[in-house]
């Protein structure tokens, strides 16, 4: 009986999944913080690439 009670407190079956969940949560927080800090810069890079691919120019005085 005492061993069963000890087993309730020492059982480690779900420990691995909990650790993976915590790691995944930390990675998600890091990605969100990084994107919020660098979001405008990354957006400008993609906008520049898109403009180059489509031949669009944001300068109204430029030819083409």
ChimeraX attribute file (.defattr): number of C-alpha atoms within 10 A of each C-alpha:
attribute: neighborCount
match mode: 1-to-1
recipient: residues
	/A:1	6
	/A:2	6
	/A:3	7
	/A:4	9
	/A:5	9
	/A:6	10
	/A:7	11
	/A:8	9
	/A:9	8
	/A:10	9
	/A:11	9
	/A:12	10
	/A:13	8
	/A:14	8
	/A:15	10
	/A:16	10
	/A:17	11
	/A:18	11
	/A:19	11
	/A:20	11
	/A:21	12
	/A:22	12
	/A:23	12
	/A:24	12
	/A:25	12
	/A:26	12
	/A:27	12
	/A:28	12
	/A:29	12
	/A:30	12
	/A:31	12
	/A:32	13
	/A:33	12
	/A:34	11
	/A:35	14
	/A:36	10
	/A:37	11
	/A:38	11
	/A:39	13
	/A:40	11
	/A:41	11
	/A:42	12
	/A:43	12
	/A:44	11
	/A:45	12
	/A:46	12
	/A:47	12
	/A:48	14
	/A:49	12
	/A:50	12
	/A:51	13
	/A:52	11
	/A:53	9
	/A:54	8
	/A:55	9
	/A:56	11
	/A:57	13
	/A:58	8
	/A:59	7
	/A:60	7
	/A:61	7
	/A:62	7
	/A:63	6
	/A:64	7
